C-alpha cells in the first residue's frame, strides 16, 4: 500500500515505514503530524483511488528531526558593468517517518465533500 501526498508545494510517494524530507513543518521531534492532502492511494488489492475517491484519506507520520540542506551558491553577473554578486542559500527541511496510511472507506469521501 502506498499513497501520494502533497505538502510544501511538492508531491511525495510514501509507504508505511518510509523516511522522507519535506519542507519545514512546525513541531518537535517525536510529535505526530497528519497529512490530509492525499492525491492518490493504492489499495493492497491493487485498486488505485484518485481525486474525489481520496477524500477523507490521511497519512500519519512522526517527526524524526529538523535540518538544513546543502548550500546553493547563486552568482549574478552583468558583463561590461562591473557587477558581480554572490549569495548563498540553505533550505530548511523536516525529516518524517510515515507510520500509517488511513484510506477513506466506501462512501466516506462523498460525505466529506458535502454529498454529491
Secondary structure by P-SEA (a helix, b strand, c coil): cbbbbbcccbbbbbcccbbbbcccccccccbbbbbccccbbbccccccccccccccbbbbbbbcccccccbbbbbbbbccccbbbbbbbbbbbbbbbbcbbbbbccaaaaaaaccc
